[in-house]
Amino acid sequence: MLWTDEEIRELISLWPVASTTQIAGRLHRSRSAVCRTVARLRQEGVLPSDAEKHFEVTPRPARARPVIRRMMPAKPPPPVDDMRPCSLVELDETRCRWPLGDIYAVSTTFCGCVAVPGRHYCAHHLQRASCRHA
């Protein structure tokens, strides 16, 4: 579709003060059609190639931000009376296998509390393990 002289005059007047997308919307043309016409006008010397654009871009509406869930503080460890630290040799299916001590060291002692049936940890450590992987 050919450009009319009036459209070209408007394009030239809008070029320094509007974005390509804004011009395309105002002239009811595609953005690529505006870009091709600008390139042609620059080759013909009608539109200077060094013309700076000074325009206010209307920002797009912000998308809803993802919901950040607050992490609940960890429950305190079981009372010392309930925790019965034990060695690897003493562990069985009924005792909690949560390692105690420095996280970077090889553990030699474990929690030893009564484990939740069918699980390897007591209720307290089972909750801590699920919080870490959530």
Buried (B, 14 or more C-beta within 10 A) or exposed (E): EEBEEEBBEBBBEBBEEBBBEBBBEBBEBEBEBBEEBBEEBBEEEEBEEEEEEEBEEEEEEEEEEEEEEEEEEEEEBBEEEBBBBBEEEEBEEEBBBBBBEEEEEEBEEBBBBBBBEEBBBBBBBBBBBEEEEE
